[in-house]
């Protein structure tokens, strides 16, 4: 089955919600992003691999350093993913502490 197009704008909005101080909202955003990727036939590894191998993918190293907008967007993306992982870790600890799995 061919993969469909990922709505990048929608995915970015979901990832931005993972920065919420409300853990339920952040977890909901992570799950929504995962469902969006799954519906398009991707997972996070596949999405990154697709981006890295696409003709419009990452620019050569020199041009990434000279374009501050691209560097800022890349930093924001990785910061958001780091925040999402931190929220997931915090939720795992809470569930464990209160008798969850």
Gaussian input, Z-matrix of N, CA and C with variables (Angstrom, degrees):
# hf/3-21g

backbone

0 1
 N
 C     1     B1
 C     2     B2     1     A1
 N     3     B3     2     A2     1     D1
 C     4     B4     3     A3     2     D2
 C     5     B5     4     A4     3     D3
 N     6     B6     5     A5     4     D4
 C     7     B7     6     A6     5     D5
 C     8     B8     7     A7     6     D6
 N     9     B9     8     A8     7     D7
 C    10    B10     9     A9     8     D8
 C    11    B11    10    A10     9     D9
 N    12    B12    11    A11    10    D10
 C    13    B13    12    A12    11    D11
 C    14    B14    13    A13    12    D12
 N    15    B15    14    A14    13    D13
 C    16    B16    15    A15    14    D14
 C    17    B17    16    A16    15    D15
 N    18    B18    17    A17    16    D16
 C    19    B19    18    A18    17    D17
 C    20    B20    19    A19    18    D18
 N    21    B21    20    A20    19    D19
 C    22    B22    21    A21    20    D20
 C    23    B23    22    A22    21    D21
 N    24    B24    23    A23    22    D22
 C    25    B25    24    A24    23    D23
 C    26    B26    25    A25    24    D24
 N    27    B27    26    A26    25    D25
 C    28    B28    27    A27    26    D26
 C    29    B29    28    A28    27    D27
 N    30    B30    29    A29    28    D28
 C    31    B31    30    A30    29    D29
 C    32    B32    31    A31    30    D30
 N    33    B33    32    A32    31    D31
 C    34    B34    33    A33    32    D32
 C    35    B35    34    A34    33    D33
 N    36    B36    35    A35    34    D34
 C    37    B37    36    A36    35    D35
 C    38    B38    37    A37    36    D36
 N    39    B39    38    A38    37    D37
 C    40    B40    39    A39    38    D38
 C    41    B41    40    A40    39    D39
 N    42    B42    41    A41    40    D40
 C    43    B43    42    A42    41    D41
 C    44    B44    43    A43    42    D42
 N    45    B45    44    A44    43    D43
 C    46    B46    45    A45    44    D44
 C    47    B47    46    A46    45    D45
 N    48    B48    47    A47    46    D46
 C    49    B49    48    A48    47    D47
 C    50    B50    49    A49    48    D48
 N    51    B51    50    A50    49    D49
 C    52    B52    51    A51    50    D50
 C    53    B53    52    A52    51    D51
 N    54    B54    53    A53    52    D52
 C    55    B55    54    A54    53    D53
 C    56    B56    55    A55    54    D54
 N    57    B57    56    A56    55    D55
 C    58    B58    57    A57    56    D56
 C    59    B59    58    A58    57    D57
 N    60    B60    59    A59    58    D58
 C    61    B61    60    A60    59    D59
 C    62    B62    61    A61    60    D60
 N    63    B63    62    A62    61    D61
 C    64    B64    63    A63    62    D62
 C    65    B65    64    A64    63    D63
 N    66    B66    65    A65    64    D64
 C    67    B67    66    A66    65    D65
 C    68    B68    67    A67    66    D66
 N    69    B69    68    A68    67    D67
 C    70    B70    69    A69    68    D68
 C    71    B71    70    A70    69    D69
 N    72    B72    71    A71    70    D70
 C    73    B73    72    A72    71    D71
 C    74    B74    73    A73    72    D72
 N    75    B75    74    A74    73    D73
 C    76    B76    75    A75    74    D74
 C    77    B77    76    A76    75    D75
 N    78    B78    77    A77    76    D76
 C    79    B79    78    A78    77    D77
 C    80    B80    79    A79    78    D78
 N    81    B81    80    A80    79    D79
 C    82    B82    81    A81    80    D80
 C    83    B83    82    A82    81    D81
 N    84    B84    83    A83    82    D82
 C    85    B85    84    A84    83    D83
 C    86    B86    85    A85    84    D84
 N    87    B87    86    A86    85    D85
 C    88    B88    87    A87    86    D86
 C    89    B89    88    A88    87    D87
 N    90    B90    89    A89    88    D88
 C    91    B91    90    A90    89    D89
 C    92    B92    91    A91    90    D90
 N    93    B93    92    A92    91    D91
 C    94    B94    93    A93    92    D92
 C    95    B95    94    A94    93    D93
 N    96    B96    95    A95    94    D94
 C    97    B97    96    A96    95    D95
 C    98    B98    97    A97    96    D96
 N    99    B99    98    A98    97    D97
 C   100   B100    99    A99    98    D98
 C   101   B101   100   A100    99    D99
 N   102   B102   101   A101   100   D100
 C   103   B103   102   A102   101   D101
 C   104   B104   103   A103   102   D102
 N   105   B105   104   A104   103   D103
 C   106   B106   105   A105   104   D104
 C   107   B107   106   A106   105   D105
 N   108   B108   107   A107   106   D106
 C   109   B109   108   A108   107   D107
 C   110   B110   109   A109   108   D108
 N   111   B111   110   A110   109   D109
 C   112   B112   111   A111   110   D110
 C   113   B113   112   A112   111   D111
 N   114   B114   113   A113   112   D112
 C   115   B115   114   A114   113   D113
 C   116   B116   115   A115   114   D114
 N   117   B117   116   A116   115   D115
 C   118   B118   117   A117   116   D116
 C   119   B119   118   A118   117   D117
 N   120   B120   119   A119   118   D118
 C   121   B121   120   A120   119   D119
 C   122   B122   121   A121   120   D120
 N   123   B123   122   A122   121   D121
 C   124   B124   123   A123   122   D122
 C   125   B125   124   A124   123   D123
 N   126   B126   125   A125   124   D124
 C   127   B127   126   A126   125   D125
 C   128   B128   127   A127   126   D126
 N   129   B129   128   A128   127   D127
 C   130   B130   129   A129   128   D128
 C   131   B131   130   A130   129   D129
 N   132   B132   131   A131   130   D130
 C   133   B133   132   A132   131   D131
 C   134   B134   133   A133   132   D132
 N   135   B135   134   A134   133   D133
 C   136   B136   135   A135   134   D134
 C   137   B137   136   A136   135   D135
 N   138   B138   137   A137   136   D136
 C   139   B139   138   A138   137   D137
 C   140   B140   139   A139   138   D138
 N   141   B141   140   A140   139   D139
 C   142   B142   141   A141   140   D140
 C   143   B143   142   A142   141   D141
 N   144   B144   143   A143   142   D142
 C   145   B145   144   A144   143   D143
 C   146   B146   145   A145   144   D144
 N   147   B147   146   A146   145   D145
 C   148   B148   147   A147   146   D146
 C   149   B149   148   A148   147   D147
 N   150   B150   149   A149   148   D148
 C   151   B151   150   A150   149   D149
 C   152   B152   151   A151   150   D150
 N   153   B153   152   A152   151   D151
 C   154   B154   153   A153   152   D152
 C   155   B155   154   A154   153   D153
 N   156   B156   155   A155   154   D154
 C   157   B157   156   A156   155   D155
 C   158   B158   157   A157   156   D156
 N   159   B159   158   A158   157   D157
 C   160   B160   159   A159   158   D158
 C   161   B161   160   A160   159   D159
 N   162   B162   161   A161   160   D160
 C   163   B163   162   A162   161   D161
 C   164   B164   163   A163   162   D162
 N   165   B165   164   A164   163   D163
 C   166   B166   165   A165   164   D164
 C   167   B167   166   A166   165   D165
 N   168   B168   167   A167   166   D166
 C   169   B169   168   A168   167   D167
 C   170   B170   169   A169   168   D168
 N   171   B171   170   A170   169   D169
 C   172   B172   171   A171   170   D170
 C   173   B173   172   A172   171   D171
 N   174   B174   173   A173   172   D172
 C   175   B175   174   A174   173   D173
 C   176   B176   175   A175   174   D174
 N   177   B177   176   A176   175   D175
 C   178   B178   177   A177   176   D176
 C   179   B179   178   A178   177   D177
 N   180   B180   179   A179   178   D178
 C   181   B181   180   A180   179   D179
 C   182   B182   181   A181   180   D180
 N   183   B183   182   A182   181   D181
 C   184   B184   183   A183   182   D182
 C   185   B185   184   A184   183   D183
 N   186   B186   185   A185   184   D184
 C   187   B187   186   A186   185   D185
 C   188   B188   187   A187   186   D186
 N   189   B189   188   A188   187   D187
 C   190   B190   189   A189   188   D188
 C   191   B191   190   A190   189   D189
 N   192   B192   191   A191   190   D190
 C   193   B193   192   A192   191   D191
 C   194   B194   193   A193   192   D192
 N   195   B195   194   A194   193   D193
 C   196   B196   195   A195   194   D194
 C   197   B197   196   A196   195   D195
 N   198   B198   197   A197   196   D196
 C   199   B199   198   A198   197   D197
 C   200   B200   199   A199   198   D198
 N   201   B201   200   A200   199   D199
 C   202   B202   201   A201   200   D200
 C   203   B203   202   A202   201   D201
 N   204   B204   203   A203   202   D202
 C   205   B205   204   A204   203   D203
 C   206   B206   205   A205   204   D204
 N   207   B207   206   A206   205   D205
 C   208   B208   207   A207   206   D206
 C   209   B209   208   A208   207   D207
 N   210   B210   209   A209   208   D208
 C   211   B211   210   A210   209   D209
 C   212   B212   211   A211   210   D210
 N   213   B213   212   A212   211   D211
 C   214   B214   213   A213   212   D212
 C   215   B215   214   A214   213   D213
 N   216   B216   215   A215   214   D214
 C   217   B217   216   A216   215   D215
 C   218   B218   217   A217   216   D216
 N   219   B219   218   A218   217   D217
 C   220   B220   219   A219   218   D218
 C   221   B221   220   A220   219   D219
 N   222   B222   221   A221   220   D220
 C   223   B223   222   A222   221   D221
 C   224   B224   223   A223   222   D222
 N   225   B225   224   A224   223   D223
 C   226   B226   225   A225   224   D224
 C   227   B227   226   A226   225   D225
 N   228   B228   227   A227   226   D226
 C   229   B229   228   A228   227   D227
 C   230   B230   229   A229   228   D228
 N   231   B231   230   A230   229   D229
 C   232   B232   231   A231   230   D230
 C   233   B233   232   A232   231   D231
 N   234   B234   233   A233   232   D232
 C   235   B235   234   A234   233   D233
 C   236   B236   235   A235   234   D234
 N   237   B237   236   A236   235   D235
 C   238   B238   237   A237   236   D236
 C   239   B239   238   A238   237   D237
 N   240   B240   239   A239   238   D238
 C   241   B241   240   A240   239   D239
 C   242   B242   241   A241   240   D240
 N   243   B243   242   A242   241   D241
 C   244   B244   243   A243   242   D242
 C   245   B245   244   A244   243   D243
 N   246   B246   245   A245   244   D244
 C   247   B247   246   A246   245   D245
 C   248   B248   247   A247   246   D246
 N   249   B249   248   A248   247   D247
 C   250   B250   249   A249   248   D248
 C   251   B251   250   A250   249   D249
 N   252   B252   251   A251   250   D250
 C   253   B253   252   A252   251   D251
 C   254   B254   253   A253   252   D252
 N   255   B255   254   A254   253   D253
 C   256   B256   255   A255   254   D254
 C   257   B257   256   A256   255   D255
 N   258   B258   257   A257   256   D256
 C   259   B259   258   A258   257   D257
 C   260   B260   259   A259   258   D258
 N   261   B261   260   A260   259   D259
 C   262   B262   261   A261   260   D260
 C   263   B263   262   A262   261   D261
 N   264   B264   263   A263   262   D262
 C   265   B265   264   A264   263   D263
 C   266   B266   265   A265   264   D264
 N   267   B267   266   A266   265   D265
 C   268   B268   267   A267   266   D266
 C   269   B269   268   A268   267   D267
 N   270   B270   269   A269   268   D268
 C   271   B271   270   A270   269   D269
 C   272   B272   271   A271   270   D270
 N   273   B273   272   A272   271   D271
 C   274   B274   273   A273   272   D272
 C   275   B275   274   A274   273   D273
 N   276   B276   275   A275   274   D274
 C   277   B277   276   A276   275   D275
 C   278   B278   277   A277   276   D276
 N   279   B279   278   A278   277   D277
 C   280   B280   279   A279   278   D278
 C   281   B281   280   A280   279   D279
 N   282   B282   281   A281   280   D280
 C   283   B283   282   A282   281   D281
 C   284   B284   283   A283   282   D282
 N   285   B285   284   A284   283   D283
 C   286   B286   285   A285   284   D284
 C   287   B287   286   A286   285   D285
 N   288   B288   287   A287   286   D286
 C   289   B289   288   A288   287   D287
 C   290   B290   289   A289   288   D288
 N   291   B291   290   A290   289   D289
 C   292   B292   291   A291   290   D290
 C   293   B293   292   A292   291   D291
 N   294   B294   293   A293   292   D292
 C   295   B295   294   A294   293   D293
 C   296   B296   295   A295   294   D294
 N   297   B297   296   A296   295   D295
 C   298   B298   297   A297   296   D296
 C   299   B299   298   A298   297   D297
 N   300   B300   299   A299   298   D298
 C   301   B301   300   A300   299   D299
 C   302   B302   301   A301   300   D300

   B1=1.4501
   B2=1.5293
   B3=1.3048
   B4=1.4688
   B5=1.5205
   B6=1.3044
   B7=1.4572
   B8=1.5194
   B9=1.3231
   B10=1.4626
   B11=1.5249
   B12=1.2903
   B13=1.4548
   B14=1.5273
   B15=1.3247
   B16=1.4572
   B17=1.5237
   B18=1.3213
   B19=1.4645
   B20=1.5250
   B21=1.3218
   B22=1.4630
   B23=1.5211
   B24=1.3212
   B25=1.4619
   B26=1.5191
   B27=1.3187
   B28=1.4614
   B29=1.5360
   B30=1.3205
   B31=1.4602
   B32=1.5293
   B33=1.3184
   B34=1.4681
   B35=1.5271
   B36=1.3312
   B37=1.4693
   B38=1.5241
   B39=1.3336
   B40=1.4661
   B41=1.5263
   B42=1.3245
   B43=1.4631
   B44=1.5213
   B45=1.3146
   B46=1.4634
   B47=1.5386
   B48=1.3326
   B49=1.4667
   B50=1.5296
   B51=1.3221
   B52=1.4729
   B53=1.5171
   B54=1.3366
   B55=1.4619
   B56=1.5254
   B57=1.3166
   B58=1.4545
   B59=1.5278
   B60=1.3199
   B61=1.4666
   B62=1.5290
   B63=1.3304
   B64=1.4562
   B65=1.5305
   B66=1.3238
   B67=1.4637
   B68=1.5254
   B69=1.3235
   B70=1.4647
   B71=1.5225
   B72=1.3195
   B73=1.4648
   B74=1.5315
   B75=1.3314
   B76=1.4674
   B77=1.5269
   B78=1.3286
   B79=1.4614
   B80=1.5287
   B81=1.3313
   B82=1.4677
   B83=1.5209
   B84=1.3391
   B85=1.4679
   B86=1.5271
   B87=1.3155
   B88=1.4662
   B89=1.5251
   B90=1.3252
   B91=1.4666
   B92=1.5305
   B93=1.3272
   B94=1.4719
   B95=1.5269
   B96=1.3251
   B97=1.4712
   B98=1.5308
   B99=1.3323
   B100=1.4663
   B101=1.5259
   B102=1.3462
   B103=1.4665
   B104=1.5263
   B105=1.3304
   B106=1.4683
   B107=1.5332
   B108=1.3147
   B109=1.4694
   B110=1.5231
   B111=1.3396
   B112=1.4659
   B113=1.5309
   B114=1.3421
   B115=1.4712
   B116=1.5311
   B117=1.3220
   B118=1.4658
   B119=1.5306
   B120=1.3378
   B121=1.4631
   B122=1.5185
   B123=1.3278
   B124=1.4586
   B125=1.5163
   B126=1.3112
   B127=1.4508
   B128=1.5224
   B129=1.3200
   B130=1.4698
   B131=1.5235
   B132=1.3299
   B133=1.4696
   B134=1.5227
   B135=1.3250
   B136=1.4583
   B137=1.5182
   B138=1.3362
   B139=1.4591
   B140=1.5221
   B141=1.3327
   B142=1.4693
   B143=1.5258
   B144=1.3400
   B145=1.4714
   B146=1.5292
   B147=1.3244
   B148=1.4696
   B149=1.5291
   B150=1.3240
   B151=1.4628
   B152=1.5231
   B153=1.3224
   B154=1.4538
   B155=1.5265
   B156=1.3328
   B157=1.4607
   B158=1.5311
   B159=1.3257
   B160=1.4686
   B161=1.5253
   B162=1.3386
   B163=1.4644
   B164=1.5278
   B165=1.3272
   B166=1.4608
   B167=1.5101
   B168=1.3111
   B169=1.4648
   B170=1.5096
   B171=1.3004
   B172=1.4572
   B173=1.5219
   B174=1.2877
   B175=1.4632
   B176=1.5204
   B177=1.3139
   B178=1.4613
   B179=1.5265
   B180=1.2976
   B181=1.4667
   B182=1.5258
   B183=1.3118
   B184=1.4636
   B185=1.5187
   B186=1.3171
   B187=1.4570
   B188=1.5238
   B189=1.3368
   B190=1.4638
   B191=1.5155
   B192=1.3225
   B193=1.4591
   B194=1.5215
   B195=1.3233
   B196=1.4658
   B197=1.5219
   B198=1.3188
   B199=1.4595
   B200=1.5259
   B201=1.3389
   B202=1.4619
   B203=1.5292
   B204=1.3426
   B205=1.4641
   B206=1.5185
   B207=1.3227
   B208=1.4611
   B209=1.5278
   B210=1.3272
   B211=1.4625
   B212=1.5262
   B213=1.3327
   B214=1.4656
   B215=1.5272
   B216=1.3253
   B217=1.4677
   B218=1.5258
   B219=1.3298
   B220=1.4656
   B221=1.5270
   B222=1.3390
   B223=1.4610
   B224=1.5257
   B225=1.3340
   B226=1.4541
   B227=1.5293
   B228=1.3357
   B229=1.4516
   B230=1.5288
   B231=1.3388
   B232=1.4579
   B233=1.5237
   B234=1.3302
   B235=1.4659
   B236=1.5247
   B237=1.3258
   B238=1.4590
   B239=1.5196
   B240=1.3273
   B241=1.4625
   B242=1.5295
   B243=1.3378
   B244=1.4681
   B245=1.5226
   B246=1.3394
   B247=1.4631
   B248=1.5246
   B249=1.3272
   B250=1.4648
   B251=1.5228
   B252=1.3132
   B253=1.4647
   B254=1.5246
   B255=1.3257
   B256=1.4646
   B257=1.5337
   B258=1.3344
   B259=1.4658
   B260=1.5241
   B261=1.3214
   B262=1.4618
   B263=1.5335
   B264=1.3267
   B265=1.4675
   B266=1.5205
   B267=1.3275
   B268=1.4618
   B269=1.5263
   B270=1.3378
   B271=1.4585
   B272=1.5326
   B273=1.3273
   B274=1.4707
   B275=1.5238
   B276=1.3408
   B277=1.4698
   B278=1.5285
   B279=1.3369
   B280=1.4715
   B281=1.5291
   B282=1.3276
   B283=1.4641
   B284=1.5271
   B285=1.3198
   B286=1.4614
   B287=1.5377
   B288=1.3060
   B289=1.4697
   B290=1.5243
   B291=1.3178
   B292=1.4472
   B293=1.5278
   B294=1.3152
   B295=1.4566
   B296=1.5000
   B297=1.3077
   B298=1.4661
   B299=1.5079
   B300=1.3200
   B301=1.4700
   B302=1.4786
   A1=108.93
   A2=117.66
   A3=119.41
   A4=111.07
   A5=114.31
   A6=119.92
   A7=109.21
   A8=115.48
   A9=118.26
   A10=109.59
   A11=114.53
   A12=121.27
   A13=110.38
   A14=117.03
   A15=122.10
   A16=107.41
   A17=117.00
   A18=121.54
   A19=107.07
   A20=116.13
   A21=121.84
   A22=111.35
   A23=117.73
   A24=120.45
   A25=111.58
   A26=115.54
   A27=120.93
   A28=110.20
   A29=116.48
   A30=120.62
   A31=111.05
   A32=117.22
   A33=120.90
   A34=110.17
   A35=117.81
   A36=120.37
   A37=110.74
   A38=116.19
   A39=119.65
   A40=110.79
   A41=116.41
   A42=119.50
   A43=111.35
   A44=117.50
   A45=120.02
   A46=110.77
   A47=116.94
   A48=120.27
   A49=112.35
   A50=117.81
   A51=119.54
   A52=111.62
   A53=117.60
   A54=121.37
   A55=112.05
   A56=117.47
   A57=121.48
   A58=111.02
   A59=116.39
   A60=120.38
   A61=110.48
   A62=117.37
   A63=122.67
   A64=107.76
   A65=116.69
   A66=120.80
   A67=113.01
   A68=117.65
   A69=119.68
   A70=110.77
   A71=116.37
   A72=120.32
   A73=110.40
   A74=116.34
   A75=120.26
   A76=110.77
   A77=116.97
   A78=120.27
   A79=110.71
   A80=116.54
   A81=120.20
   A82=111.72
   A83=116.05
   A84=120.47
   A85=110.94
   A86=117.21
   A87=120.90
   A88=110.05
   A89=115.24
   A90=118.93
   A91=111.69
   A92=116.63
   A93=119.95
   A94=110.63
   A95=116.99
   A96=120.66
   A97=110.07
   A98=116.70
   A99=119.94
   A100=111.34
   A101=116.74
   A102=120.61
   A103=111.00
   A104=116.36
   A105=120.65
   A106=110.12
   A107=116.32
   A108=119.69
   A109=111.33
   A110=116.42
   A111=120.62
   A112=110.94
   A113=116.30
   A114=120.16
   A115=111.37
   A116=116.63
   A117=120.84
   A118=111.50
   A119=116.94
   A120=120.42
   A121=113.92
   A122=117.30
   A123=121.92
   A124=110.96
   A125=115.62
   A126=123.33
   A127=105.06
   A128=118.90
   A129=119.58
   A130=111.57
   A131=117.33
   A132=120.04
   A133=110.84
   A134=116.36
   A135=120.14
   A136=112.54
   A137=116.00
   A138=119.27
   A139=111.07
   A140=116.31
   A141=120.02
   A142=110.14
   A143=117.25
   A144=120.48
   A145=110.74
   A146=116.45
   A147=120.92
   A148=110.45
   A149=115.92
   A150=120.68
   A151=110.95
   A152=116.96
   A153=120.75
   A154=112.03
   A155=117.22
   A156=119.26
   A157=113.48
   A158=117.49
   A159=119.32
   A160=111.41
   A161=117.34
   A162=120.31
   A163=112.68
   A164=117.13
   A165=120.67
   A166=112.18
   A167=116.51
   A168=121.84
   A169=112.22
   A170=116.22
   A171=118.78
   A172=112.85
   A173=115.10
   A174=120.86
   A175=109.29
   A176=117.12
   A177=118.92
   A178=110.78
   A179=115.71
   A180=121.82
   A181=113.00
   A182=118.63
   A183=120.85
   A184=112.24
   A185=117.91
   A186=119.40
   A187=110.76
   A188=118.63
   A189=120.30
   A190=110.50
   A191=116.84
   A192=120.08
   A193=112.04
   A194=117.70
   A195=120.19
   A196=113.09
   A197=119.34
   A198=121.81
   A199=108.98
   A200=118.00
   A201=120.22
   A202=113.35
   A203=117.70
   A204=119.63
   A205=110.76
   A206=115.38
   A207=119.43
   A208=110.57
   A209=115.89
   A210=119.86
   A211=111.04
   A212=117.34
   A213=121.14
   A214=110.77
   A215=116.95
   A216=120.64
   A217=110.80
   A218=116.34
   A219=120.66
   A220=110.36
   A221=116.77
   A222=120.79
   A223=110.08
   A224=116.92
   A225=120.74
   A226=111.09
   A227=116.85
   A228=120.46
   A229=110.80
   A230=116.74
   A231=119.51
   A232=112.06
   A233=117.89
   A234=120.48
   A235=110.51
   A236=116.45
   A237=121.05
   A238=110.48
   A239=117.07
   A240=120.11
   A241=111.04
   A242=117.14
   A243=120.49
   A244=110.40
   A245=117.10
   A246=121.30
   A247=110.64
   A248=116.89
   A249=121.14
   A250=110.24
   A251=117.15
   A252=120.88
   A253=110.48
   A254=117.16
   A255=120.75
   A256=110.54
   A257=116.81
   A258=120.39
   A259=109.81
   A260=117.30
   A261=120.98
   A262=110.64
   A263=118.01
   A264=121.17
   A265=111.34
   A266=116.26
   A267=120.75
   A268=110.25
   A269=117.01
   A270=120.48
   A271=111.41
   A272=117.14
   A273=119.41
   A274=110.55
   A275=116.17
   A276=119.83
   A277=111.32
   A278=116.73
   A279=119.93
   A280=111.65
   A281=116.12
   A282=119.44
   A283=110.44
   A284=117.29
   A285=121.45
   A286=109.57
   A287=116.18
   A288=121.71
   A289=111.15
   A290=117.85
   A291=121.24
   A292=113.06
   A293=116.21
   A294=120.43
   A295=116.21
   A296=117.02
   A297=120.11
   A298=110.28
   A299=115.87
   A300=119.80
   A301=112.51
   D1=127.58
   D2=-179.40
   D3=-69.83
   D4=150.01
   D5=178.46
   D6=-79.20
   D7=140.93
   D8=176.32
   D9=-92.18
   D10=174.31
   D11=-176.36
   D12=-74.07
   D13=134.46
   D14=173.32
   D15=-83.32
   D16=129.83
   D17=175.95
   D18=-77.81
   D19=96.15
   D20=-173.78
   D21=-62.67
   D22=-40.70
   D23=179.12
   D24=-59.52
   D25=-44.28
   D26=179.19
   D27=-65.87
   D28=-42.35
   D29=179.61
   D30=-62.52
   D31=-42.60
   D32=178.97
   D33=-62.82
   D34=-41.95
   D35=177.85
   D36=-59.69
   D37=-42.58
   D38=178.60
   D39=-63.66
   D40=-42.42
   D41=179.80
   D42=-65.62
   D43=-35.10
   D44=177.69
   D45=-64.47
   D46=-34.12
   D47=178.55
   D48=-67.24
   D49=-19.19
   D50=178.85
   D51=-68.43
   D52=-11.43
   D53=177.89
   D54=-85.83
   D55=-0.76
   D56=-178.14
   D57=-60.90
   D58=145.00
   D59=175.28
   D60=-76.66
   D61=-11.65
   D62=176.46
   D63=-87.01
   D64=110.10
   D65=-175.47
   D66=-60.47
   D67=-36.00
   D68=179.31
   D69=-65.37
   D70=-40.78
   D71=178.74
   D72=-65.98
   D73=-42.35
   D74=-179.98
   D75=-64.60
   D76=-44.60
   D77=179.06
   D78=-64.32
   D79=-40.94
   D80=177.10
   D81=-60.06
   D82=-39.04
   D83=179.21
   D84=-66.21
   D85=-40.78
   D86=177.91
   D87=-62.14
   D88=-46.55
   D89=-179.81
   D90=-65.04
   D91=-38.42
   D92=177.69
   D93=-64.33
   D94=-40.97
   D95=178.49
   D96=-64.13
   D97=-43.10
   D98=177.96
   D99=-61.57
   D100=-42.63
   D101=179.47
   D102=-65.78
   D103=-38.92
   D104=178.85
   D105=-62.26
   D106=-44.77
   D107=178.44
   D108=-64.33
   D109=-43.84
   D110=-179.27
   D111=-61.19
   D112=-41.55
   D113=179.60
   D114=-62.90
   D115=-28.88
   D116=179.22
   D117=-89.28
   D118=-0.47
   D119=178.26
   D120=86.53
   D121=21.56
   D122=-179.09
   D123=-120.70
   D124=162.97
   D125=160.30
   D126=-126.42
   D127=-179.73
   D128=-175.71
   D129=-62.11
   D130=-41.58
   D131=178.85
   D132=-61.74
   D133=-44.36
   D134=-179.79
   D135=-65.33
   D136=-38.00
   D137=179.56
   D138=-64.39
   D139=-46.35
   D140=179.75
   D141=-64.73
   D142=-42.71
   D143=179.37
   D144=-61.91
   D145=-41.24
   D146=178.80
   D147=-62.89
   D148=-44.39
   D149=179.75
   D150=-63.04
   D151=-44.02
   D152=-177.36
   D153=-66.63
   D154=-29.40
   D155=-175.97
   D156=-97.78
   D157=-7.13
   D158=-176.62
   D159=-77.03
   D160=152.37
   D161=179.22
   D162=-59.42
   D163=-32.24
   D164=177.75
   D165=-90.94
   D166=12.13
   D167=-177.77
   D168=-68.17
   D169=-154.22
   D170=-174.83
   D171=-58.90
   D172=140.65
   D173=178.10
   D174=-77.51
   D175=164.03
   D176=175.07
   D177=-54.47
   D178=151.32
   D179=-174.35
   D180=-50.41
   D181=-42.90
   D182=-177.57
   D183=-62.27
   D184=-42.33
   D185=-176.71
   D186=-73.28
   D187=-27.27
   D188=175.69
   D189=-65.66
   D190=-35.64
   D191=-179.74
   D192=-72.23
   D193=-29.28
   D194=-175.11
   D195=-89.09
   D196=-13.17
   D197=-179.34
   D198=-102.76
   D199=99.87
   D200=-175.88
   D201=-65.42
   D202=-29.95
   D203=178.40
   D204=-65.81
   D205=-42.70
   D206=180.00
   D207=-66.16
   D208=-42.22
   D209=179.12
   D210=-63.50
   D211=-40.50
   D212=179.35
   D213=-66.24
   D214=-41.53
   D215=179.07
   D216=-65.06
   D217=-41.26
   D218=179.11
   D219=-63.91
   D220=-43.64
   D221=178.90
   D222=-62.09
   D223=-43.65
   D224=-179.83
   D225=-62.48
   D226=-39.95
   D227=179.35
   D228=-62.01
   D229=-47.90
   D230=-179.18
   D231=-69.32
   D232=-35.31
   D233=175.64
   D234=-62.72
   D235=-40.77
   D236=179.29
   D237=-64.83
   D238=-43.24
   D239=178.16
   D240=-64.35
   D241=-38.78
   D242=175.96
   D243=-62.70
   D244=-42.83
   D245=178.54
   D246=-61.70
   D247=-41.27
   D248=179.75
   D249=-62.17
   D250=-40.90
   D251=178.85
   D252=-66.76
   D253=-38.56
   D254=178.52
   D255=-64.43
   D256=-40.70
   D257=177.87
   D258=-64.14
   D259=-44.02
   D260=179.21
   D261=-60.75
   D262=-42.56
   D263=177.55
   D264=-62.76
   D265=-43.15
   D266=179.97
   D267=-62.84
   D268=-41.59
   D269=178.91
   D270=-66.61
   D271=-39.30
   D272=177.04
   D273=-59.63
   D274=-43.70
   D275=179.31
   D276=-63.58
   D277=-41.04
   D278=178.34
   D279=-63.34
   D280=-45.52
   D281=179.85
   D282=-61.85
   D283=-41.66
   D284=179.88
   D285=-65.24
   D286=-43.91
   D287=-177.87
   D288=-62.62
   D289=-37.28
   D290=-176.11
   D291=-101.82
   D292=25.60
   D293=172.21
   D294=86.62
   D295=13.81
   D296=177.14
   D297=-79.20
   D298=-167.98
   D299=-179.41
   D300=-69.30

